């Protein structure tokens, strides 16, 4: 399948690798079909590219690469929606925000994207956990926040 992107141009993407978010992203319920793109596998980050909007892509990372103690319980309704049957079938991504000139990179640990690797369904979940905020500094393994709590 051909996918147009603003950042990478037109790409050929295997339809079997698409992610479907039945409920869309938080605040963007129409954003339902995505693909994960990597500029370079050794960089550690991916682009969560919206299929139906070439100019909309989010930088995402595996949170456990930076925050080994990160964790949350998966709600039964979310597991059912995604078709999650076993913990090993789940993958987690968090979206990043890059400050002006790349001076500060923060991770949104409050709203991770939960992916079922078997069904390719995903959902952005909102955590009710005071340990996390929308602006955790992305530094090698340190769990640091900027600002005050969830924002």
FIKOLZA-1660 file (N, C-alpha, C; in steps of 0.1 Angstrom, whole numbers, plus 5000, padded with zeros to 4 digits):
% residues 151
   i   px   py   pz ch aa at
   1 5008 4988 5000  A  X  N
   1 5000 5000 5000  A  X CA
   1 5009 5012 5000  A  X  C
   2 5005 5022 4992  A  X  N
   2 5013 5035 4991  A  X CA
   2 5008 5044 5002  A  X  C
   3 5017 5050 5009  A  X  N
   3 5014 5060 5020  A  X CA
   3 5022 5073 5017  A  X  C
   4 5015 5084 5016  A  X  N
   4 5021 5097 5014  A  X CA
   4 5025 5103 5028  A  X  C
   5 5037 5107 5030  A  X  N
   5 5041 5114 5042  A  X CA
   5 5048 5127 5039  A  X  C
   6 5047 5136 5047  A  X  N
   6 5054 5149 5045  A  X CA
   6 5069 5147 5048  A  X  C
   7 5072 5140 5058  A  X  N
   7 5086 5138 5062  A  X CA
   7 5094 5129 5052  A  X  C
   8 5088 5118 5048  A  X  N
   8 5096 5108 5041  A  X CA
   8 5092 5106 5026  A  X  C
   9 5082 5114 5022  A  X  N
   9 5077 5113 5008  A  X CA
   9 5067 5101 5007  A  X  C
  10 5066 5096 4995  A  X  N
  10 5057 5085 4994  A  X CA
  10 5064 5071 4996  A  X  C
  11 5058 5063 5005  A  X  N
  11 5064 5050 5009  A  X CA
  11 5055 5039 5006  A  X  C
  12 5061 5027 5004  A  X  N
  12 5054 5015 5003  A  X CA
  12 5053 5008 5016  A  X  C
  13 5041 5006 5022  A  X  N
  13 5040 5001 5035  A  X CA
  13 5031 4988 5034  A  X  C
  14 5036 4977 5040  A  X  N
  14 5029 4965 5041  A  X CA
  14 5016 4967 5049  A  X  C
  15 5004 4964 5043  A  X  N
  15 4992 4966 5050  A  X CA
  15 4991 4958 5062  A  X  C
  16 4998 4947 5063  A  X  N
  16 4998 4938 5075  A  X CA
  16 5004 4945 5087  A  X  C
  17 5012 4956 5085  A  X  N
  17 5019 4962 5096  A  X CA
  17 5012 4975 5101  A  X  C
  18 5001 4978 5095  A  X  N
  18 4993 4990 5099  A  X CA
  18 4988 4988 5113  A  X  C
  19 4987 4999 5120  A  X  N
  19 4981 4999 5134  A  X CA
  19 4967 5005 5132  A  X  C
  20 4957 4999 5138  A  X  N
  20 4943 5004 5138  A  X CA
  20 4940 5009 5152  A  X  C
  21 4936 5021 5154  A  X  N
  21 4932 5026 5167  A  X CA
  21 4917 5029 5166  A  X  C
  22 4909 5019 5170  A  X  N
  22 4894 5020 5169  A  X CA
  22 4889 5033 5175  A  X  C
  23 4895 5038 5185  A  X  N
  23 4890 5050 5192  A  X CA
  23 4898 5063 5188  A  X  C
  24 4907 5061 5180  A  X  N
  24 4916 5072 5176  A  X CA
  24 4925 5077 5187  A  X  C
  25 4933 5087 5185  A  X  N
  25 4941 5093 5195  A  X CA
  25 4933 5102 5204  A  X  C
  26 4937 5104 5216  A  X  N
  26 4930 5113 5225  A  X CA
  26 4929 5127 5219  A  X  C
  27 4917 5132 5218  A  X  N
  27 4915 5145 5212  A  X CA
  27 4914 5145 5197  A  X  C
  28 4917 5133 5191  A  X  N
  28 4916 5132 5176  A  X CA
  28 4910 5119 5173  A  X  C
  29 4897 5118 5175  A  X  N
  29 4890 5105 5174  A  X CA
  29 4890 5100 5159  A  X  C
  30 4892 5109 5149  A  X  N
  30 4892 5105 5135  A  X CA
  30 4906 5099 5131  A  X  C
  31 4916 5100 5140  A  X  N
  31 4929 5095 5137  A  X CA
  31 4930 5080 5140  A  X  C
  32 4927 5071 5131  A  X  N
  32 4925 5057 5134  A  X CA
  32 4935 5048 5127  A  X  C
  33 4941 5052 5116  A  X  N
  33 4950 5043 5109  A  X CA
  33 4964 5048 5109  A  X  C
  34 4974 5041 5114  A  X  N
  34 4988 5045 5115  A  X CA
  34 4997 5034 5110  A  X  C
  35 5009 5039 5107  A  X  N
  35 5020 5030 5105  A  X CA
  35 5032 5035 5113  A  X  C
  36 5041 5025 5117  A  X  N
  36 5053 5029 5124  A  X CA
  36 5064 5029 5114  A  X  C
  37 5071 5040 5114  A  X  N
  37 5083 5042 5105  A  X CA
  37 5095 5044 5113  A  X  C
  38 5106 5039 5108  A  X  N
  38 5119 5041 5114  A  X CA
  38 5129 5047 5104  A  X  C
  39 5135 5058 5108  A  X  N
  39 5146 5064 5099  A  X CA
  39 5158 5055 5100  A  X  C
  40 5161 5050 5111  A  X  N
  40 5172 5042 5114  A  X CA
  40 5170 5033 5126  A  X  C
  41 5171 5020 5124  A  X  N
  41 5168 5011 5136  A  X CA
  41 5176 5013 5148  A  X  C
  42 5188 5018 5146  A  X  N
  42 5197 5020 5158  A  X CA
  42 5195 5033 5165  A  X  C
  43 5186 5041 5161  A  X  N
  43 5183 5054 5168  A  X CA
  43 5173 5052 5180  A  X  C
  44 5165 5042 5180  A  X  N
  44 5156 5040 5191  A  X CA
  44 5143 5046 5191  A  X  C
  45 5141 5055 5181  A  X  N
  45 5127 5061 5180  A  X CA
  45 5121 5058 5167  A  X  C
  46 5108 5059 5167  A  X  N
  46 5100 5056 5155  A  X CA
  46 5090 5068 5153  A  X  C
  47 5085 5069 5141  A  X  N
  47 5075 5079 5137  A  X CA
  47 5061 5071 5136  A  X  C
  48 5052 5076 5144  A  X  N
  48 5038 5071 5144  A  X CA
  48 5031 5080 5133  A  X  C
  49 5030 5075 5121  A  X  N
  49 5025 5083 5110  A  X CA
  49 5010 5080 5107  A  X  C
  50 5002 5090 5107  A  X  N
  50 4988 5089 5104  A  X CA
  50 4987 5086 5089  A  X  C
  51 4980 5075 5085  A  X  N
  51 4979 5071 5071  A  X CA
  51 4971 5082 5063  A  X  C
  52 4960 5087 5069  A  X  N
  52 4951 5096 5061  A  X CA
  52 4955 5110 5062  A  X  C
  53 4966 5114 5068  A  X  N
  53 4970 5128 5069  A  X CA
  53 4986 5128 5068  A  X  C
  54 4991 5131 5056  A  X  N
  54 5005 5130 5053  A  X CA
  54 5014 5139 5063  A  X  C
  55 5008 5150 5067  A  X  N
  55 5016 5159 5076  A  X CA
  55 5016 5156 5090  A  X  C
  56 5009 5146 5094  A  X  N
  56 5007 5143 5109  A  X CA
  56 5015 5130 5113  A  X  C
  57 5026 5132 5120  A  X  N
  57 5033 5121 5125  A  X CA
  57 5039 5125 5139  A  X  C
  58 5040 5115 5148  A  X  N
  58 5044 5117 5161  A  X CA
  58 5057 5109 5164  A  X  C
  59 5066 5115 5171  A  X  N
  59 5079 5107 5174  A  X CA
  59 5075 5099 5187  A  X  C
  60 5078 5086 5186  A  X  N
  60 5075 5077 5197  A  X CA
  60 5087 5068 5200  A  X  C
  61 5087 5064 5213  A  X  N
  61 5098 5055 5217  A  X CA
  61 5092 5044 5226  A  X  C
  62 5099 5033 5228  A  X  N
  62 5096 5023 5238  A  X CA
  62 5100 5029 5251  A  X  C
  63 5090 5031 5261  A  X  N
  63 5094 5038 5273  A  X CA
  63 5104 5030 5282  A  X  C
  64 5104 5017 5280  A  X  N
  64 5112 5009 5289  A  X CA
  64 5127 5011 5286  A  X  C
  65 5130 5016 5274  A  X  N
  65 5144 5019 5270  A  X CA
  65 5149 5031 5279  A  X  C
  66 5141 5039 5283  A  X  N
  66 5145 5051 5291  A  X CA
  66 5140 5051 5305  A  X  C
  67 5129 5044 5308  A  X  N
  67 5123 5044 5322  A  X CA
  67 5121 5029 5325  A  X  C
  68 5131 5021 5329  A  X  N
  68 5129 5007 5332  A  X CA
  68 5118 5004 5342  A  X  C
  69 5115 5013 5351  A  X  N
  69 5105 5011 5362  A  X CA
  69 5091 5015 5358  A  X  C
  70 5090 5020 5346  A  X  N
  70 5076 5024 5341  A  X CA
  70 5067 5012 5340  A  X  C
  71 5055 5014 5344  A  X  N
  71 5045 5003 5343  A  X CA
  71 5031 5008 5346  A  X  C
  72 5022 5000 5342  A  X  N
  72 5008 5003 5345  A  X CA
  72 4999 4990 5343  A  X  C
  73 4988 4990 5349  A  X  N
  73 4979 4979 5347  A  X CA
  73 4970 4981 5335  A  X  C
  74 4968 4971 5327  A  X  N
  74 4959 4972 5315  A  X CA
  74 4945 4968 5320  A  X  C
  75 4936 4978 5317  A  X  N
  75 4922 4976 5320  A  X CA
  75 4916 4964 5311  A  X  C
  76 4907 4956 5317  A  X  N
  76 4901 4945 5310  A  X CA
  76 4894 4949 5297  A  X  C
  77 4887 4961 5298  A  X  N
  77 4880 4965 5286  A  X CA
  77 4890 4969 5275  A  X  C
  78 4901 4975 5279  A  X  N
  78 4911 4978 5268  A  X CA
  78 4917 4965 5263  A  X  C
  79 4920 4955 5271  A  X  N
  79 4925 4943 5266  A  X CA
  79 4916 4936 5257  A  X  C
  80 4903 4936 5260  A  X  N
  80 4893 4931 5251  A  X CA
  80 4892 4938 5238  A  X  C
  81 4892 4951 5238  A  X  N
  81 4891 4960 5226  A  X CA
  81 4903 4956 5217  A  X  C
  82 4915 4954 5222  A  X  N
  82 4927 4952 5214  A  X CA
  82 4929 4937 5211  A  X  C
  83 4922 4928 5218  A  X  N
  83 4924 4914 5215  A  X CA
  83 4936 4909 5223  A  X  C
  84 4940 4916 5233  A  X  N
  84 4952 4911 5241  A  X CA
  84 4948 4899 5250  A  X  C
  85 4955 4889 5248  A  X  N
  85 4953 4877 5256  A  X CA
  85 4964 4874 5265  A  X  C
  86 4976 4878 5261  A  X  N
  86 4988 4875 5270  A  X CA
  86 4997 4887 5271  A  X  C
  87 5003 4890 5282  A  X  N
  87 5011 4902 5284  A  X CA
  87 5022 4903 5273  A  X  C
  88 5028 4892 5269  A  X  N
  88 5038 4892 5259  A  X CA
  88 5034 4897 5245  A  X  C
  89 5021 4898 5243  A  X  N
  89 5015 4903 5230  A  X CA
  89 5013 4918 5230  A  X  C
  90 5017 4924 5241  A  X  N
  90 5015 4939 5243  A  X CA
  90 5028 4946 5240  A  X  C
  91 5028 4957 5233  A  X  N
  91 5039 4966 5232  A  X CA
  91 5034 4980 5236  A  X  C
  92 5043 4988 5241  A  X  N
  92 5039 5001 5246  A  X CA
  92 5048 5012 5239  A  X  C
  93 5042 5023 5235  A  X  N
  93 5049 5034 5229  A  X CA
  93 5045 5047 5237  A  X  C
  94 5054 5056 5239  A  X  N
  94 5051 5069 5244  A  X CA
  94 5055 5079 5234  A  X  C
  95 5046 5090 5233  A  X  N
  95 5049 5101 5224  A  X CA
  95 5058 5111 5230  A  X  C
  96 5067 5117 5221  A  X  N
  96 5076 5126 5226  A  X CA
  96 5073 5140 5221  A  X  C
  97 5077 5150 5228  A  X  N
  97 5077 5164 5224  A  X CA
  97 5091 5169 5223  A  X  C
  98 5095 5175 5212  A  X  N
  98 5108 5181 5211  A  X CA
  98 5107 5196 5212  A  X  C
  99 5115 5201 5221  A  X  N
  99 5115 5216 5223  A  X CA
  99 5122 5223 5212  A  X  C
 100 5121 5236 5211  A  X  N
 100 5128 5244 5201  A  X CA
 100 5143 5240 5199  A  X  C
 101 5147 5238 5187  A  X  N
 101 5161 5234 5184  A  X CA
 101 5165 5221 5191  A  X  C
 102 5156 5213 5195  A  X  N
 102 5159 5200 5201  A  X CA
 102 5165 5201 5215  A  X  C
 103 5163 5213 5221  A  X  N
 103 5170 5216 5234  A  X CA
 103 5164 5207 5245  A  X  C
 104 5152 5204 5244  A  X  N
 104 5146 5196 5255  A  X CA
 104 5136 5186 5248  A  X  C
 105 5137 5173 5252  A  X  N
 105 5128 5163 5247  A  X CA
 105 5121 5157 5259  A  X  C
 106 5108 5157 5258  A  X  N
 106 5100 5151 5269  A  X CA
 106 5091 5140 5264  A  X  C
 107 5088 5131 5273  A  X  N
 107 5079 5119 5270  A  X CA
 107 5066 5121 5278  A  X  C
 108 5055 5118 5271  A  X  N
 108 5042 5118 5277  A  X CA
 108 5040 5104 5283  A  X  C
 109 5043 5102 5296  A  X  N
 109 5041 5089 5303  A  X CA
 109 5026 5087 5308  A  X  C
 110 5018 5098 5307  A  X  N
 110 5005 5097 5312  A  X CA
 110 4996 5090 5301  A  X  C
 111 4999 5092 5289  A  X  N
 111 4990 5087 5278  A  X CA
 111 4998 5078 5268  A  X  C
 112 5002 5066 5273  A  X  N
 112 5009 5057 5264  A  X CA
 112 5000 5051 5253  A  X  C
 113 5006 5046 5243  A  X  N
 113 4999 5039 5232  A  X CA
 113 5002 5024 5235  A  X  C
 114 4991 5017 5238  A  X  N
 114 4992 5003 5240  A  X CA
 114 4989 4996 5227  A  X  C
 115 4997 4986 5223  A  X  N
 115 4996 4979 5210  A  X CA
 115 4995 4964 5212  A  X  C
 116 4985 4958 5206  A  X  N
 116 4985 4943 5206  A  X CA
 116 4992 4939 5193  A  X  C
 117 5004 4932 5195  A  X  N
 117 5012 4929 5184  A  X CA
 117 5006 4918 5175  A  X  C
 118 4996 4910 5180  A  X  N
 118 4989 4900 5173  A  X CA
 118 4978 4906 5164  A  X  C
 119 4970 4915 5169  A  X  N
 119 4959 4920 5161  A  X CA
 119 4962 4933 5154  A  X  C
 120 4973 4939 5158  A  X  N
 120 4977 4953 5153  A  X CA
 120 4967 4964 5156  A  X  C
 121 4960 4961 5167  A  X  N
 121 4951 4972 5172  A  X CA
 121 4958 4979 5183  A  X  C
 122 4955 4992 5185  A  X  N
 122 4962 5000 5194  A  X CA
 122 4952 5010 5201  A  X  C
 123 4956 5014 5213  A  X  N
 123 4947 5024 5220  A  X CA
 123 4956 5033 5228  A  X  C
 124 4954 5046 5228  A  X  N
 124 4961 5055 5237  A  X CA
 124 4953 5055 5250  A  X  C
 125 4959 5051 5261  A  X  N
 125 4952 5051 5273  A  X CA
 125 4957 5062 5282  A  X  C
 126 4948 5067 5291  A  X  N
 126 4951 5078 5300  A  X CA
 126 4953 5071 5314  A  X  C
 127 4965 5073 5320  A  X  N
 127 4968 5067 5333  A  X CA
 127 4964 5077 5344  A  X  C
 128 4959 5071 5355  A  X  N
 128 4956 5079 5367  A  X CA
 128 4967 5076 5377  A  X  C
 129 4979 5080 5374  A  X  N
 129 4990 5076 5383  A  X CA
 129 4999 5089 5385  A  X  C
 130 4999 5094 5397  A  X  N
 130 5006 5106 5400  A  X CA
 130 5021 5106 5398  A  X  C
 131 5027 5094 5396  A  X  N
 131 5041 5093 5393  A  X CA
 131 5045 5098 5380  A  X  C
 132 5035 5099 5371  A  X  N
 132 5038 5102 5357  A  X CA
 132 5032 5116 5353  A  X  C
 133 5038 5122 5343  A  X  N
 133 5033 5135 5338  A  X CA
 133 5034 5134 5323  A  X  C
 134 5029 5145 5317  A  X  N
 134 5030 5146 5302  A  X CA
 134 5043 5151 5298  A  X  C
 135 5052 5154 5307  A  X  N
 135 5065 5161 5304  A  X CA
 135 5077 5155 5312  A  X  C
 136 5079 5142 5310  A  X  N
 136 5091 5136 5316  A  X CA
 136 5103 5139 5307  A  X  C
 137 5114 5144 5313  A  X  N
 137 5126 5146 5305  A  X CA
 137 5131 5133 5300  A  X  C
 138 5134 5133 5287  A  X  N
 138 5139 5120 5281  A  X CA
 138 5155 5120 5283  A  X  C
 139 5159 5113 5293  A  X  N
 139 5173 5112 5296  A  X CA
 139 5176 5098 5299  A  X  C
 140 5188 5093 5297  A  X  N
 140 5192 5079 5298  A  X CA
 140 5188 5073 5311  A  X  C
 141 5176 5068 5312  A  X  N
 141 5171 5060 5323  A  X CA
 141 5166 5068 5335  A  X  C
 142 5168 5081 5336  A  X  N
 142 5164 5089 5348  A  X CA
 142 5149 5093 5346  A  X  C
 143 5142 5091 5356  A  X  N
 143 5128 5095 5356  A  X CA
 143 5127 5109 5361  A  X  C
 144 5128 5119 5352  A  X  N
 144 5127 5133 5357  A  X CA
 144 5115 5140 5350  A  X  C
 145 5110 5150 5357  A  X  N
 145 5098 5157 5351  A  X CA
 145 5101 5172 5351  A  X  C
 146 5095 5179 5342  A  X  N
 146 5095 5193 5342  A  X CA
 146 5081 5198 5345  A  X  C
 147 5080 5209 5351  A  X  N
 147 5067 5214 5354  A  X CA
 147 5062 5207 5366  A  X  C
 148 5049 5208 5369  A  X  N
 148 5043 5202 5381  A  X CA
 148 5032 5193 5377  A  X  C
 149 5035 5180 5377  A  X  N
 149 5025 5170 5376  A  X CA
 149 5018 5169 5362  A  X  C
 150 5007 5163 5362  A  X  N
 150 5000 5161 5349  A  X CA
 150 4994 5174 5344  A  X  C
 151 4997 5177 5331  A  X  N
 151 4992 5189 5325  A  X CA
 151 4985 5188 5312  A  X  C
% end
